[in-house]
């Protein structure tokens, strides 16, 4: 009885090993190299302030040109 149990266990291990490699061995997956970019140091002005000044300059330029056209 001990011999049949051993043979049955060996057969189960052999079948599971064959089933695991049935499709062939997979190609190794190469992980991409991730490079972490550190952000540039912030300037003395915030981008919102620069945008606000740019819009104000456009409005000032458009109001001055429309005033000179109407005169």
mmCIF file of the N, C-alpha and C atoms, coordinates in Angstrom:
data_MODEL
# 
_entry.id   MODEL 
# 
loop_
_atom_site.group_PDB 
_atom_site.id 
_atom_site.type_symbol 
_atom_site.label_atom_id 
_atom_site.label_alt_id 
_atom_site.label_comp_id 
_atom_site.label_asym_id 
_atom_site.label_entity_id 
_atom_site.label_seq_id 
_atom_site.pdbx_PDB_ins_code 
_atom_site.Cartn_x 
_atom_site.Cartn_y 
_atom_site.Cartn_z 
_atom_site.occupancy 
_atom_site.B_iso_or_equiv 
_atom_site.pdbx_formal_charge 
_atom_site.auth_seq_id 
_atom_site.auth_comp_id 
_atom_site.auth_asym_id 
_atom_site.auth_atom_id 
_atom_site.pdbx_PDB_model_num 
ATOM 1   N N  . UNK A 1 1  ? 0.834   -1.189  0.000   1.00 0.00 ? 1  UNK A N  1 
ATOM 2   C CA . UNK A 1 1  ? 0.000   0.000   0.000   1.00 0.00 ? 1  UNK A CA 1 
ATOM 3   C C  . UNK A 1 1  ? 0.877   1.250   0.000   1.00 0.00 ? 1  UNK A C  1 
ATOM 4   N N  . UNK A 1 2  ? 1.978   1.201   0.676   1.00 0.00 ? 2  UNK A N  1 
ATOM 5   C CA . UNK A 1 2  ? 2.861   2.368   0.729   1.00 0.00 ? 2  UNK A CA 1 
ATOM 6   C C  . UNK A 1 2  ? 3.479   2.625   -0.638  1.00 0.00 ? 2  UNK A C  1 
ATOM 7   N N  . UNK A 1 3  ? 3.755   1.618   -1.400  1.00 0.00 ? 3  UNK A N  1 
ATOM 8   C CA . UNK A 1 3  ? 4.331   1.769   -2.718  1.00 0.00 ? 3  UNK A CA 1 
ATOM 9   C C  . UNK A 1 3  ? 3.333   2.414   -3.672  1.00 0.00 ? 3  UNK A C  1 
ATOM 10  N N  . UNK A 1 4  ? 2.079   2.033   -3.602  1.00 0.00 ? 4  UNK A N  1 
ATOM 11  C CA . UNK A 1 4  ? 1.068   2.629   -4.496  1.00 0.00 ? 4  UNK A CA 1 
ATOM 12  C C  . UNK A 1 4  ? 0.830   4.099   -4.147  1.00 0.00 ? 4  UNK A C  1 
ATOM 13  N N  . UNK A 1 5  ? 0.875   4.416   -2.880  1.00 0.00 ? 5  UNK A N  1 
ATOM 14  C CA . UNK A 1 5  ? 0.713   5.817   -2.473  1.00 0.00 ? 5  UNK A CA 1 
ATOM 15  C C  . UNK A 1 5  ? 1.877   6.657   -2.979  1.00 0.00 ? 5  UNK A C  1 
ATOM 16  N N  . UNK A 1 6  ? 3.057   6.105   -2.900  1.00 0.00 ? 6  UNK A N  1 
ATOM 17  C CA . UNK A 1 6  ? 4.242   6.815   -3.381  1.00 0.00 ? 6  UNK A CA 1 
ATOM 18  C C  . UNK A 1 6  ? 4.189   6.990   -4.890  1.00 0.00 ? 6  UNK A C  1 
ATOM 19  N N  . UNK A 1 7  ? 3.773   5.945   -5.603  1.00 0.00 ? 7  UNK A N  1 
ATOM 20  C CA . UNK A 1 7  ? 3.653   6.037   -7.062  1.00 0.00 ? 7  UNK A CA 1 
ATOM 21  C C  . UNK A 1 7  ? 2.560   7.026   -7.476  1.00 0.00 ? 7  UNK A C  1 
ATOM 22  N N  . UNK A 1 8  ? 1.459   7.028   -6.743  1.00 0.00 ? 8  UNK A N  1 
ATOM 23  C CA . UNK A 1 8  ? 0.375   7.962   -7.055  1.00 0.00 ? 8  UNK A CA 1 
ATOM 24  C C  . UNK A 1 8  ? 0.825   9.405   -6.818  1.00 0.00 ? 8  UNK A C  1 
ATOM 25  N N  . UNK A 1 9  ? 1.565   9.639   -5.751  1.00 0.00 ? 9  UNK A N  1 
ATOM 26  C CA . UNK A 1 9  ? 2.063   10.990  -5.475  1.00 0.00 ? 9  UNK A CA 1 
ATOM 27  C C  . UNK A 1 9  ? 3.077   11.411  -6.526  1.00 0.00 ? 9  UNK A C  1 
ATOM 28  N N  . UNK A 1 10 ? 3.948   10.486  -6.948  1.00 0.00 ? 10 UNK A N  1 
ATOM 29  C CA . UNK A 1 10 ? 4.937   10.806  -7.976  1.00 0.00 ? 10 UNK A CA 1 
ATOM 30  C C  . UNK A 1 10 ? 4.261   11.093  -9.303  1.00 0.00 ? 10 UNK A C  1 
ATOM 31  N N  . UNK A 1 11 ? 3.210   10.344  -9.625  1.00 0.00 ? 11 UNK A N  1 
ATOM 32  C CA . UNK A 1 11 ? 2.472   10.578  -10.869 1.00 0.00 ? 11 UNK A CA 1 
ATOM 33  C C  . UNK A 1 11 ? 1.766   11.935  -10.835 1.00 0.00 ? 11 UNK A C  1 
ATOM 34  N N  . UNK A 1 12 ? 1.196   12.289  -9.698  1.00 0.00 ? 12 UNK A N  1 
ATOM 35  C CA . UNK A 1 12 ? 0.516   13.581  -9.576  1.00 0.00 ? 12 UNK A CA 1 
ATOM 36  C C  . UNK A 1 12 ? 1.500   14.727  -9.720  1.00 0.00 ? 12 UNK A C  1 
ATOM 37  N N  . UNK A 1 13 ? 2.669   14.587  -9.148  1.00 0.00 ? 13 UNK A N  1 
ATOM 38  C CA . UNK A 1 13 ? 3.692   15.636  -9.262  1.00 0.00 ? 13 UNK A CA 1 
ATOM 39  C C  . UNK A 1 13 ? 4.180   15.743  -10.696 1.00 0.00 ? 13 UNK A C  1 
ATOM 40  N N  . UNK A 1 14 ? 4.346   14.606  -11.363 1.00 0.00 ? 14 UNK A N  1 
ATOM 41  C CA . UNK A 1 14 ? 4.816   14.622  -12.755 1.00 0.00 ? 14 UNK A CA 1 
ATOM 42  C C  . UNK A 1 14 ? 3.775   15.247  -13.668 1.00 0.00 ? 14 UNK A C  1 
ATOM 43  N N  . UNK A 1 15 ? 2.513   14.913  -13.475 1.00 0.00 ? 15 UNK A N  1 
ATOM 44  C CA . UNK A 1 15 ? 1.444   15.480  -14.314 1.00 0.00 ? 15 UNK A CA 1 
ATOM 45  C C  . UNK A 1 15 ? 1.326   16.983  -14.088 1.00 0.00 ? 15 UNK A C  1 
ATOM 46  N N  . UNK A 1 16 ? 1.420   17.425  -12.852 1.00 0.00 ? 16 UNK A N  1 
ATOM 47  C CA . UNK A 1 16 ? 1.314   18.865  -12.595 1.00 0.00 ? 16 UNK A CA 1 
ATOM 48  C C  . UNK A 1 16 ? 2.509   19.614  -13.157 1.00 0.00 ? 16 UNK A C  1 
ATOM 49  N N  . UNK A 1 17 ? 3.674   18.989  -13.139 1.00 0.00 ? 17 UNK A N  1 
ATOM 50  C CA . UNK A 1 17 ? 4.858   19.622  -13.722 1.00 0.00 ? 17 UNK A CA 1 
ATOM 51  C C  . UNK A 1 17 ? 4.754   19.743  -15.219 1.00 0.00 ? 17 UNK A C  1 
ATOM 52  N N  . UNK A 1 18 ? 4.209   18.715  -15.879 1.00 0.00 ? 18 UNK A N  1 
ATOM 53  C CA . UNK A 1 18 ? 4.026   18.762  -17.330 1.00 0.00 ? 18 UNK A CA 1 
ATOM 54  C C  . UNK A 1 18 ? 2.945   19.780  -17.685 1.00 0.00 ? 18 UNK A C  1 
ATOM 55  N N  . UNK A 1 19 ? 1.867   19.830  -16.910 1.00 0.00 ? 19 UNK A N  1 
ATOM 56  C CA . UNK A 1 19 ? 0.781   20.763  -17.187 1.00 0.00 ? 19 UNK A CA 1 
ATOM 57  C C  . UNK A 1 19 ? 1.235   22.212  -16.991 1.00 0.00 ? 19 UNK A C  1 
ATOM 58  N N  . UNK A 1 20 ? 2.134   22.432  -16.058 1.00 0.00 ? 20 UNK A N  1 
ATOM 59  C CA . UNK A 1 20 ? 2.615   23.795  -15.821 1.00 0.00 ? 20 UNK A CA 1 
ATOM 60  C C  . UNK A 1 20 ? 3.437   24.307  -16.991 1.00 0.00 ? 20 UNK A C  1 
ATOM 61  N N  . UNK A 1 21 ? 4.144   23.422  -17.687 1.00 0.00 ? 21 UNK A N  1 
ATOM 62  C CA . UNK A 1 21 ? 4.982   23.827  -18.818 1.00 0.00 ? 21 UNK A CA 1 
ATOM 63  C C  . UNK A 1 21 ? 4.366   23.445  -20.152 1.00 0.00 ? 21 UNK A C  1 
ATOM 64  N N  . UNK A 1 22 ? 3.050   23.232  -20.201 1.00 0.00 ? 22 UNK A N  1 
ATOM 65  C CA . UNK A 1 22 ? 2.402   22.752  -21.414 1.00 0.00 ? 22 UNK A CA 1 
ATOM 66  C C  . UNK A 1 22 ? 2.528   23.756  -22.557 1.00 0.00 ? 22 UNK A C  1 
ATOM 67  N N  . UNK A 1 23 ? 2.458   25.024  -22.287 1.00 0.00 ? 23 UNK A N  1 
ATOM 68  C CA . UNK A 1 23 ? 2.550   26.034  -23.338 1.00 0.00 ? 23 UNK A CA 1 
ATOM 69  C C  . UNK A 1 23 ? 3.969   26.468  -23.610 1.00 0.00 ? 23 UNK A C  1 
ATOM 70  N N  . UNK A 1 24 ? 4.909   25.894  -22.950 1.00 0.00 ? 24 UNK A N  1 
ATOM 71  C CA . UNK A 1 24 ? 6.298   26.311  -23.092 1.00 0.00 ? 24 UNK A CA 1 
ATOM 72  C C  . UNK A 1 24 ? 6.651   27.319  -22.019 1.00 0.00 ? 24 UNK A C  1 
ATOM 73  N N  . UNK A 1 25 ? 7.913   27.567  -21.910 1.00 0.00 ? 25 UNK A N  1 
ATOM 74  C CA . UNK A 1 25 ? 8.353   28.521  -20.901 1.00 0.00 ? 25 UNK A CA 1 
ATOM 75  C C  . UNK A 1 25 ? 8.139   29.939  -21.412 1.00 0.00 ? 25 UNK A C  1 
ATOM 76  N N  . UNK A 1 26 ? 7.703   30.805  -20.567 1.00 0.00 ? 26 UNK A N  1 
ATOM 77  C CA . UNK A 1 26 ? 7.450   32.192  -20.946 1.00 0.00 ? 26 UNK A CA 1 
ATOM 78  C C  . UNK A 1 26 ? 8.766   32.938  -21.096 1.00 0.00 ? 26 UNK A C  1 
ATOM 79  N N  . UNK A 1 27 ? 8.733   33.928  -21.964 1.00 0.00 ? 27 UNK A N  1 
ATOM 80  C CA . UNK A 1 27 ? 9.922   34.768  -22.120 1.00 0.00 ? 27 UNK A CA 1 
ATOM 81  C C  . UNK A 1 27 ? 10.030  35.677  -20.901 1.00 0.00 ? 27 UNK A C  1 
ATOM 82  N N  . UNK A 1 28 ? 11.222  35.946  -20.464 1.00 0.00 ? 28 UNK A N  1 
ATOM 83  C CA . UNK A 1 28 ? 11.362  36.816  -19.282 1.00 0.00 ? 28 UNK A CA 1 
ATOM 84  C C  . UNK A 1 28 ? 10.885  38.235  -19.600 1.00 0.00 ? 28 UNK A C  1 
ATOM 85  N N  . UNK A 1 29 ? 10.201  38.810  -18.666 1.00 0.00 ? 29 UNK A N  1 
ATOM 86  C CA . UNK A 1 29 ? 9.673   40.157  -18.819 1.00 0.00 ? 29 UNK A CA 1 
ATOM 87  C C  . UNK A 1 29 ? 10.728  41.148  -18.358 1.00 0.00 ? 29 UNK A C  1 
ATOM 88  N N  . UNK A 1 30 ? 11.073  42.064  -19.236 1.00 0.00 ? 30 UNK A N  1 
ATOM 89  C CA . UNK A 1 30 ? 12.047  43.094  -18.870 1.00 0.00 ? 30 UNK A CA 1 
ATOM 90  C C  . UNK A 1 30 ? 11.303  44.299  -18.314 1.00 0.00 ? 30 UNK A C  1 
ATOM 91  N N  . UNK A 1 31 ? 11.668  44.698  -17.138 1.00 0.00 ? 31 UNK A N  1 
ATOM 92  C CA . UNK A 1 31 ? 11.023  45.850  -16.531 1.00 0.00 ? 31 UNK A CA 1 
ATOM 93  C C  . UNK A 1 31 ? 11.664  47.117  -17.075 1.00 0.00 ? 31 UNK A C  1 
ATOM 94  N N  . UNK A 1 32 ? 10.854  48.102  -17.431 1.00 0.00 ? 32 UNK A N  1 
ATOM 95  C CA . UNK A 1 32 ? 11.429  49.348  -17.943 1.00 0.00 ? 32 UNK A CA 1 
ATOM 96  C C  . UNK A 1 32 ? 12.124  50.134  -16.836 1.00 0.00 ? 32 UNK A C  1 
ATOM 97  N N  . UNK A 1 33 ? 13.111  50.875  -17.221 1.00 0.00 ? 33 UNK A N  1 
ATOM 98  C CA . UNK A 1 33 ? 13.830  51.707  -16.265 1.00 0.00 ? 33 UNK A CA 1 
ATOM 99  C C  . UNK A 1 33 ? 13.050  53.010  -16.094 1.00 0.00 ? 33 UNK A C  1 
ATOM 100 N N  . UNK A 1 34 ? 12.650  53.287  -14.880 1.00 0.00 ? 34 UNK A N  1 
ATOM 101 C CA . UNK A 1 34 ? 11.869  54.489  -14.585 1.00 0.00 ? 34 UNK A CA 1 
ATOM 102 C C  . UNK A 1 34 ? 12.815  55.527  -14.010 1.00 0.00 ? 34 UNK A C  1 
ATOM 103 N N  . UNK A 1 35 ? 12.849  56.660  -14.676 1.00 0.00 ? 35 UNK A N  1 
ATOM 104 C CA . UNK A 1 35 ? 13.714  57.740  -14.211 1.00 0.00 ? 35 UNK A CA 1 
ATOM 105 C C  . UNK A 1 35 ? 12.842  58.821  -13.595 1.00 0.00 ? 35 UNK A C  1 
ATOM 106 N N  . UNK A 1 36 ? 13.094  59.136  -12.361 1.00 0.00 ? 36 UNK A N  1 
ATOM 107 C CA . UNK A 1 36 ? 12.292  60.130  -11.654 1.00 0.00 ? 36 UNK A CA 1 
ATOM 108 C C  . UNK A 1 36 ? 12.907  61.499  -11.908 1.00 0.00 ? 36 UNK A C  1 
ATOM 109 N N  . UNK A 1 37 ? 12.091  62.373  -12.478 1.00 0.00 ? 37 UNK A N  1 
ATOM 110 C CA . UNK A 1 37 ? 12.550  63.730  -12.765 1.00 0.00 ? 37 UNK A CA 1 
ATOM 111 C C  . UNK A 1 37 ? 12.185  64.627  -11.583 1.00 0.00 ? 37 UNK A C  1 
ATOM 112 N N  . UNK A 1 38 ? 13.146  65.318  -11.063 1.00 0.00 ? 38 UNK A N  1 
ATOM 113 C CA . UNK A 1 38 ? 12.865  66.250  -9.983  1.00 0.00 ? 38 UNK A CA 1 
ATOM 114 C C  . UNK A 1 38 ? 12.398  67.565  -10.599 1.00 0.00 ? 38 UNK A C  1 
ATOM 115 N N  . UNK A 1 39 ? 11.367  68.162  -10.041 1.00 0.00 ? 39 UNK A N  1 
ATOM 116 C CA . UNK A 1 39 ? 10.871  69.412  -10.611 1.00 0.00 ? 39 UNK A CA 1 
ATOM 117 C C  . UNK A 1 39 ? 11.884  70.539  -10.433 1.00 0.00 ? 39 UNK A C  1 
ATOM 118 N N  . UNK A 1 40 ? 11.837  71.463  -11.367 1.00 0.00 ? 40 UNK A N  1 
ATOM 119 C CA . UNK A 1 40 ? 12.725  72.623  -11.284 1.00 0.00 ? 40 UNK A CA 1 
ATOM 120 C C  . UNK A 1 40 ? 12.318  73.471  -10.090 1.00 0.00 ? 40 UNK A C  1 
ATOM 121 N N  . UNK A 1 41 ? 13.244  74.135  -9.491  1.00 0.00 ? 41 UNK A N  1 
ATOM 122 C CA . UNK A 1 41 ? 12.878  74.980  -8.353  1.00 0.00 ? 41 UNK A CA 1 
ATOM 123 C C  . UNK A 1 41 ? 11.956  76.107  -8.794  1.00 0.00 ? 41 UNK A C  1 
ATOM 124 N N  . UNK A 1 42 ? 11.017  76.402  -7.955  1.00 0.00 ? 42 UNK A N  1 
ATOM 125 C CA . UNK A 1 42 ? 10.034  77.432  -8.270  1.00 0.00 ? 42 UNK A CA 1 
ATOM 126 C C  . UNK A 1 42 ? 10.689  78.803  -8.301  1.00 0.00 ? 42 UNK A C  1 
ATOM 127 N N  . UNK A 1 43 ? 10.235  79.620  -9.239  1.00 0.00 ? 43 UNK A N  1 
ATOM 128 C CA . UNK A 1 43 ? 10.760  80.969  -9.346  1.00 0.00 ? 43 UNK A CA 1 
ATOM 129 C C  . UNK A 1 43 ? 10.169  81.866  -8.270  1.00 0.00 ? 43 UNK A C  1 
ATOM 130 N N  . UNK A 1 44 ? 10.514  83.136  -8.325  1.00 0.00 ? 44 UNK A N  1 
ATOM 131 C CA . UNK A 1 44 ? 10.012  84.059  -7.315  1.00 0.00 ? 44 UNK A CA 1 
ATOM 132 C C  . UNK A 1 44 ? 8.570   84.465  -7.600  1.00 0.00 ? 44 UNK A C  1 
ATOM 133 N N  . UNK A 1 45 ? 8.105   84.315  -8.869  1.00 0.00 ? 45 UNK A N  1 
ATOM 134 C CA . UNK A 1 45 ? 6.730   84.660  -9.213  1.00 0.00 ? 45 UNK A CA 1 
ATOM 135 C C  . UNK A 1 45 ? 5.942   83.382  -9.470  1.00 0.00 ? 45 UNK A C  1 
ATOM 136 N N  . UNK A 1 46 ? 4.689   83.388  -9.079  1.00 0.00 ? 46 UNK A N  1 
ATOM 137 C CA . UNK A 1 46 ? 3.858   82.234  -9.384  1.00 0.00 ? 46 UNK A CA 1 
ATOM 138 C C  . UNK A 1 46 ? 3.303   82.384  -10.796 1.00 0.00 ? 46 UNK A C  1 
ATOM 139 N N  . UNK A 1 47 ? 2.956   81.284  -11.413 1.00 0.00 ? 47 UNK A N  1 
ATOM 140 C CA . UNK A 1 47 ? 2.457   81.334  -12.788 1.00 0.00 ? 47 UNK A CA 1 
ATOM 141 C C  . UNK A 1 47 ? 1.107   82.032  -12.854 1.00 0.00 ? 47 UNK A C  1 
ATOM 142 N N  . UNK A 1 48 ? 0.309   81.954  -11.809 1.00 0.00 ? 48 UNK A N  1 
ATOM 143 C CA . UNK A 1 48 ? -0.983  82.647  -11.788 1.00 0.00 ? 48 UNK A CA 1 
ATOM 144 C C  . UNK A 1 48 ? -0.825  84.148  -11.814 1.00 0.00 ? 48 UNK A C  1 
ATOM 145 N N  . UNK A 1 49 ? 0.190   84.630  -11.126 1.00 0.00 ? 49 UNK A N  1 
ATOM 146 C CA . UNK A 1 49 ? 0.442   86.071  -11.104 1.00 0.00 ? 49 UNK A CA 1 
ATOM 147 C C  . UNK A 1 49 ? 0.913   86.561  -12.469 1.00 0.00 ? 49 UNK A C  1 
ATOM 148 N N  . UNK A 1 50 ? 1.737   85.781  -13.132 1.00 0.00 ? 50 UNK A N  1 
ATOM 149 C CA . UNK A 1 50 ? 2.212   86.147  -14.465 1.00 0.00 ? 50 UNK A CA 1 
ATOM 150 C C  . UNK A 1 50 ? 1.053   86.145  -15.449 1.00 0.00 ? 50 UNK A C  1 
ATOM 151 N N  . UNK A 1 51 ? 0.176   85.147  -15.351 1.00 0.00 ? 51 UNK A N  1 
ATOM 152 C CA . UNK A 1 51 ? -0.991  85.081  -16.230 1.00 0.00 ? 51 UNK A CA 1 
ATOM 153 C C  . UNK A 1 51 ? -1.915  86.269  -15.995 1.00 0.00 ? 51 UNK A C  1 
ATOM 154 N N  . UNK A 1 52 ? -2.124  86.637  -14.757 1.00 0.00 ? 52 UNK A N  1 
ATOM 155 C CA . UNK A 1 52 ? -2.970  87.785  -14.433 1.00 0.00 ? 52 UNK A CA 1 
ATOM 156 C C  . UNK A 1 52 ? -2.378  89.076  -14.999 1.00 0.00 ? 52 UNK A C  1 
ATOM 157 N N  . UNK A 1 53 ? -1.061  89.243  -14.904 1.00 0.00 ? 53 UNK A N  1 
ATOM 158 C CA . UNK A 1 53 ? -0.410  90.433  -15.455 1.00 0.00 ? 53 UNK A CA 1 
ATOM 159 C C  . UNK A 1 53 ? -0.506  90.444  -16.979 1.00 0.00 ? 53 UNK A C  1 
ATOM 160 N N  . UNK A 1 54 ? -0.395  89.277  -17.612 1.00 0.00 ? 54 UNK A N  1 
ATOM 161 C CA . UNK A 1 54 ? -0.508  89.190  -19.065 1.00 0.00 ? 54 UNK A CA 1 
ATOM 162 C C  . UNK A 1 54 ? -1.907  89.569  -19.532 1.00 0.00 ? 54 UNK A C  1 
ATOM 163 N N  . UNK A 1 55 ? -2.934  89.099  -18.847 1.00 0.00 ? 55 UNK A N  1 
ATOM 164 C CA . UNK A 1 55 ? -4.317  89.444  -19.208 1.00 0.00 ? 55 UNK A CA 1 
ATOM 165 C C  . UNK A 1 55 ? -4.567  90.927  -18.993 1.00 0.00 ? 55 UNK A C  1 
ATOM 166 N N  . UNK A 1 56 ? -4.022  91.472  -17.911 1.00 0.00 ? 56 UNK A N  1 
ATOM 167 C CA . UNK A 1 56 ? -4.192  92.905  -17.654 1.00 0.00 ? 56 UNK A CA 1 
ATOM 168 C C  . UNK A 1 56 ? -3.499  93.728  -18.729 1.00 0.00 ? 56 UNK A C  1 
ATOM 169 N N  . UNK A 1 57 ? -2.345  93.292  -19.203 1.00 0.00 ? 57 UNK A N  1 
ATOM 170 C CA . UNK A 1 57 ? -1.643  94.016  -20.259 1.00 0.00 ? 57 UNK A CA 1 
ATOM 171 C C  . UNK A 1 57 ? -2.414  93.955  -21.568 1.00 0.00 ? 57 UNK A C  1 
ATOM 172 N N  . UNK A 1 58 ? -3.006  92.812  -21.876 1.00 0.00 ? 58 UNK A N  1 
ATOM 173 C CA . UNK A 1 58 ? -3.812  92.704  -23.098 1.00 0.00 ? 58 UNK A CA 1 
ATOM 174 C C  . UNK A 1 58 ? -5.045  93.602  -23.009 1.00 0.00 ? 58 UNK A C  1 
ATOM 175 N N  . UNK A 1 59 ? -5.701  93.616  -21.862 1.00 0.00 ? 59 UNK A N  1 
ATOM 176 C CA . UNK A 1 59 ? -6.877  94.484  -21.698 1.00 0.00 ? 59 UNK A CA 1 
ATOM 177 C C  . UNK A 1 59 ? -6.495  95.956  -21.791 1.00 0.00 ? 59 UNK A C  1 
ATOM 178 N N  . UNK A 1 60 ? -5.368  96.320  -21.216 1.00 0.00 ? 60 UNK A N  1 
ATOM 179 C CA . UNK A 1 60 ? -4.930  97.711  -21.278 1.00 0.00 ? 60 UNK A CA 1 
ATOM 180 C C  . UNK A 1 60 ? -4.584  98.092  -22.713 1.00 0.00 ? 60 UNK A C  1 
ATOM 181 N N  . UNK A 1 61 ? -3.950  97.195  -23.436 1.00 0.00 ? 61 UNK A N  1 
ATOM 182 C CA . UNK A 1 61 ? -3.595  97.482  -24.825 1.00 0.00 ? 61 UNK A CA 1 
ATOM 183 C C  . UNK A 1 61 ? -4.836  97.563  -25.698 1.00 0.00 ? 61 UNK A C  1 
ATOM 184 N N  . UNK A 1 62 ? -5.802  96.707  -25.461 1.00 0.00 ? 62 UNK A N  1 
ATOM 185 C CA . UNK A 1 62 ? -7.010  96.738  -26.289 1.00 0.00 ? 62 UNK A CA 1 
ATOM 186 C C  . UNK A 1 62 ? -7.861  97.962  -25.978 1.00 0.00 ? 62 UNK A C  1 
ATOM 187 N N  . UNK A 1 63 ? -7.891  98.409  -24.738 1.00 0.00 ? 63 UNK A N  1 
ATOM 188 C CA . UNK A 1 63 ? -8.686  99.599  -24.410 1.00 0.00 ? 63 UNK A CA 1 
ATOM 189 C C  . UNK A 1 63 ? -8.020  100.859 -24.942 1.00 0.00 ? 63 UNK A C  1 
ATOM 190 N N  . UNK A 1 64 ? -6.694  100.890 -24.980 1.00 0.00 ? 64 UNK A N  1 
ATOM 191 C CA . UNK A 1 64 ? -6.028  102.074 -25.497 1.00 0.00 ? 64 UNK A CA 1 
ATOM 192 C C  . UNK A 1 64 ? -6.139  102.152 -27.017 1.00 0.00 ? 64 UNK A C  1 
ATOM 193 N N  . UNK A 1 65 ? -6.148  101.040 -27.703 1.00 0.00 ? 65 UNK A N  1 
ATOM 194 C CA . UNK A 1 65 ? -6.284  101.074 -29.163 1.00 0.00 ? 65 UNK A CA 1 
ATOM 195 C C  . UNK A 1 65 ? -7.721  101.399 -29.556 1.00 0.00 ? 65 UNK A C  1 
ATOM 196 N N  . UNK A 1 66 ? -8.682  100.929 -28.792 1.00 0.00 ? 66 UNK A N  1 
ATOM 197 C CA . UNK A 1 66 ? -10.071 101.250 -29.127 1.00 0.00 ? 66 UNK A CA 1 
ATOM 198 C C  . UNK A 1 66 ? -10.371 102.725 -28.822 1.00 0.00 ? 66 UNK A C  1 
ATOM 199 N N  . UNK A 1 67 ? -9.703  103.303 -27.828 1.00 0.00 ? 67 UNK A N  1 
ATOM 200 C CA . UNK A 1 67 ? -9.905  104.717 -27.508 1.00 0.00 ? 67 UNK A CA 1 
ATOM 201 C C  . UNK A 1 67 ? -9.273  105.588 -28.592 1.00 0.00 ? 67 UNK A C  1 
ATOM 202 N N  . UNK A 1 68 ? -8.145  105.173 -29.133 1.00 0.00 ? 68 UNK A N  1 
ATOM 203 C CA . UNK A 1 68 ? -7.512  105.987 -30.185 1.00 0.00 ? 68 UNK A CA 1 
ATOM 204 C C  . UNK A 1 68 ? -8.252  105.836 -31.512 1.00 0.00 ? 68 UNK A C  1 
ATOM 205 N N  . UNK A 1 69 ? -8.927  104.751 -31.735 1.00 0.00 ? 69 UNK A N  1 
ATOM 206 C CA . UNK A 1 69 ? -9.696  104.578 -32.963 1.00 0.00 ? 69 UNK A CA 1 
ATOM 207 C C  . UNK A 1 69 ? -10.954 105.422 -32.921 1.00 0.00 ? 69 UNK A C  1 
ATOM 208 N N  . UNK A 1 70 ? -11.585 105.562 -31.775 1.00 0.00 ? 70 UNK A N  1 
ATOM 209 C CA . UNK A 1 70 ? -12.834 106.309 -31.681 1.00 0.00 ? 70 UNK A CA 1 
ATOM 210 C C  . UNK A 1 70 ? -12.576 107.809 -31.698 1.00 0.00 ? 70 UNK A C  1 
ATOM 211 N N  . UNK A 1 71 ? -11.387 108.283 -31.416 1.00 0.00 ? 71 UNK A N  1 
ATOM 212 C CA . UNK A 1 71 ? -11.096 109.710 -31.416 1.00 0.00 ? 71 UNK A CA 1 
ATOM 213 C C  . UNK A 1 71 ? -10.842 110.246 -32.782 1.00 0.00 ? 71 UNK A C  1 
# 
